[in-house]
């Protein structure tokens, strides 16, 4: 088959387990975790690609890929069902030399050099499925071209005290990256890598092969490829981003990022028509707020049926909240049922759960004396909670209780 | 038993527009917005798809831009297919064609499409009935009775005013239609035609050809009435929920019916869902001090006021202190701060400005036309 040349191909690393999301990623990869009332995390990088004019995207999957595969499907919801290019799910595969899992982020791309080569791109954009943000990658590619760079890394200024949690770049006055440190104890800069890279493909290709041949290497972008390029004085530039960007890798950050959609001061406008976030829409009627409902400060998706009280919460499609139930400061994922009189506070309830009558999930922080005992309670996907059962703050429930 | 893969679906997009002049001024009957996020055509079209029909032609006459925009390639109905799928049939599809006068002329215009479908049966419907209709038992009924034409009807109790908008079928105990009354001045319980007809494709092609050379154009008058004794015409009684949209009043009633949980569960059944165009808007946002009760709300709404017993389409904004009661508010409309909108219907992109009060009555809801600023 003859492939039409693409200037730019995006590769989306979606194989991570997201182990710090515990029960929520037990049966789905992190990029498939629901977010913001109707999305999954992967909708953000995919929509950003489409809105940036990148129509060829490889999605590298490995951990629990079923939900993600089904969700991506033929790419139609994102306009990525293309005759030339489009979205391709790329799982690890067996070769004549044996089988091998993706052993690191760089190895995952290495194993798909063949896929990228088919489009003979000038540039490859490397993305991850861990973050909520809107970004025009085409501007970053333009910046990369303008600077005549070999690699461009998107960076965000973070508060100095948080810098030790990130991969930190040090850049000179011209924006040239001089140093990179993964989670430094004493950071020299507060420019955090956002995990978004633009590489000139032939350059990256050579480094991937070299890294692969180095048996001791861990085959990782942050640990191997970036340091190796820096060592060889390749031209690496920092691309500054100052919009909303949130890592959703932990329970707390996932909860906060969902609450951000309710906060008018947070600069993430999901209703902005000029940069739509696409998703696979459920086929459901509009939601129904019943005669007993009291809903404030919340986001409610289609197919919900509400007869209880909802405050500062995000409800995904098809959720039922019965009479007398209370949902506060919580996230309820698709198709879950909150039965009569149940109370859900500071909690994340997964997909297809049933919370029994009078059950109590989570607790308000002001009611807990020892703050170290407080945290968001989590009910994993497909869990049934029996009537009157209690899940305390910080609970991580992945089996029926 | 007929295989539904051998059935061609035909939907008339522009029938009955005179009964709903306000809403069809700038759009086809089939693309009249309904029930918070749908268009009227979503009901017959989803019914066909859920019944297993895989090739559908939409017969249009005028004002069909919004309909084409809504249907696109048909992917939301799973009709973007390599073989069969969705076809929009405009009125000028062949030489010397033009504005058709009735169903038969319209069908003649679509003759080539009908012939090439190679289907065994044809199911044709209009776009003015709200129902989630399974067509399989109707095709089976037609086949079992070896009928020439099967007409679907529903029992209704209408006054003379409403009966005069309908085709009424008289059906005997064995299901045969023995009389067809067009717009009769009668009242009471009657069998209203739901404008769903089943025929063999070859039979349909024959009557199209014959009607054409005799300059006949009305399916109802020239076939159902005048050929009543030549053909075997059967009546199939539809017993589930339906509502015929034949006036602003019935449009309003049917919309409000969708808030009824039993009706809603039947019409929007999760097993046979009603499909519609995807708009990719974020879920609805409820603000501080808002109050929403007994209402249907679509994605993209931003509600800061009071909404009661109403149906809000996608992207509707209700400002602080505003009250929307017993009303239908279509896509993109804005009810500004402290405005009241009671017993009324706002078409797309209407703005009710600050402090204004619009009040109609349940019998006669006030209608504000598309884009209007009050």
Interface residues (C-beta under 8 A of the other chain):
Chain A: X36 X37 X38 X76 X77 X261 X262 X270 X271 X276 X277 X278 X279 X281 X283 X284 X285 X286 X287 X288 X289 X290 X291 X292 X293 X294 X295 X296 X297 X298 X299 X300 X301 X302 X305 X310 X314 X315
Chain B: X35 X36 X37 X75 X258 X259 X261 X264 X268 X270 X273 X274 X275 X278 X280 X281 X282 X283 X284 X285 X286 X287 X288 X289 X290 X291 X292 X293 X294 X295 X296 X297 X298 X299 X300 X302 X307 X311 X312 X315
